[in-house]
Amino acid sequence: MGRTSSIQRLYELIRNKVIIKNSELIICESNINDTVASALSEKESLPFNVLYRNVQWLYKELYALNRKVLINYFPNF
């Protein structure tokens, strides 16, 4: 799951929960898309507390699956 915001990844995680529960490893991208998207346009940006909340919801759901999770971090310079 990558190249999307945390809230989109959370939606896909819940939508595909049966498939994901049968996996041994979940590979997910870091929350960099959330922070980059908020910096692109002031008009389209979400407040930091909303971005933080969405990331927390995603990681809480990932933790509840009790599966190995690999979070990829791709720095943007």
C-alpha positions in Angstrom: 0.0 0.0 0.0 1.7 3.2 -1.1 1.6 6.5 -2.9 -1.7 7.4 -1.1 -2.6 9.2 2.1 -3.0 7.4 5.4 -6.7 7.7 5.3 -6.9 6.0 1.9 -4.5 3.2 3.1 -6.8 2.8 6.2 -9.8 2.5 3.9 -8.1 -0.1 1.7 -6.9 -2.0 4.8 -10.4 -2.3 6.2 -11.9 -3.0 2.7 -9.5 -5.9 2.1 -9.2 -7.1 5.7 -9.9 -10.8 4.8 -7.1 -10.8 2.2 -4.7 -8.9 4.4 -5.4 -11.1 7.5 -4.1 -14.1 5.4 -0.9 -12.4 4.5 2.4 -12.9 6.3 3.8 -9.4 5.6 2.2 -6.0 5.0 4.3 -3.5 3.1 3.2 0.1 3.5 4.7 3.5 2.7 5.4 6.0 5.4 3.2 9.0 6.0 5.3 11.2 3.7 2.4 11.5 1.2 0.3 13.2 3.9 3.0 15.7 4.8 3.9 16.5 1.2 0.2 16.9 0.2 -0.3 19.3 3.0 2.7 21.4 1.9 1.7 21.6 -1.8 -1.3 23.9 -1.5 -2.5 25.9 1.4 -6.0 25.7 0.0 -6.0 21.9 -0.2 -4.0 21.1 3.0 -5.3 19.5 6.1 -4.5 20.7 9.6 -1.6 18.8 11.1 -3.7 17.3 13.9 -6.0 15.7 11.3 -3.0 14.3 9.4 -1.6 13.0 12.7 -5.0 11.5 13.7 -5.2 9.6 10.3 -1.7 8.2 10.7 -2.6 7.0 14.2 -5.8 5.3 13.0 -3.8 3.5 10.2 -1.1 2.3 12.6 -3.6 1.2 15.2 -5.4 -0.9 12.6 -2.1 -2.4 11.4 -1.1 -3.2 14.9 -4.4 -4.9 15.6 -3.8 -7.3 12.6 -0.9 -8.8 14.5 1.1 -9.3 11.3 4.6 -8.3 10.3 4.6 -4.8 8.8 7.3 -3.1 6.8 7.1 0.7 6.6 9.1 2.1 3.6 10.4 5.5 4.0 11.4 7.4 0.8 12.9 10.7 1.7 12.1 13.7 -0.5 14.9 16.1 -0.9 
